[in-house]
Amino acid sequence: MKNSLVLFFRRSVSVVALATVLLHSLSAQVPQPSPNQPTTQQRQKSVPKCADRGTYVNSKGKALNRPENCSAVPEGATAQCRDGSYSFSQGRRGTCSHHGGVAKWFQ
């Protein structure tokens, strides 16, 4: 009787230990999102983060956004300046003149 009780105890401890190891290894294999990487939902909703610098009035009397530094190309940008800011200028003359000139034009 004593031998069967000891055998039952050993088997129980072995089963619990094996289950613990398996559960731990399975939980380690589940990919966890990195705190530095945006989730899929965040990527779909990503809107450029811009430093709003206000507006100015161009030579034709139209108010336009001042060049902004953004995390991506903002809507309505016509050019990217050499200093990395985005311009909303309606004409090519003078665009990015205080920002190192135009690096890239957008349609």
Secondary structure, DSSP 8 states (H G I E B T S, - for coil): -HHHHHHHHHHHHHHHHHHHHHHHHHHHHS----TTS--HHHHHT----B----EEE-TTS-EEE--B-BSS--TT--EEETTS-EE--SSSTTTTTTTTSEEEE--
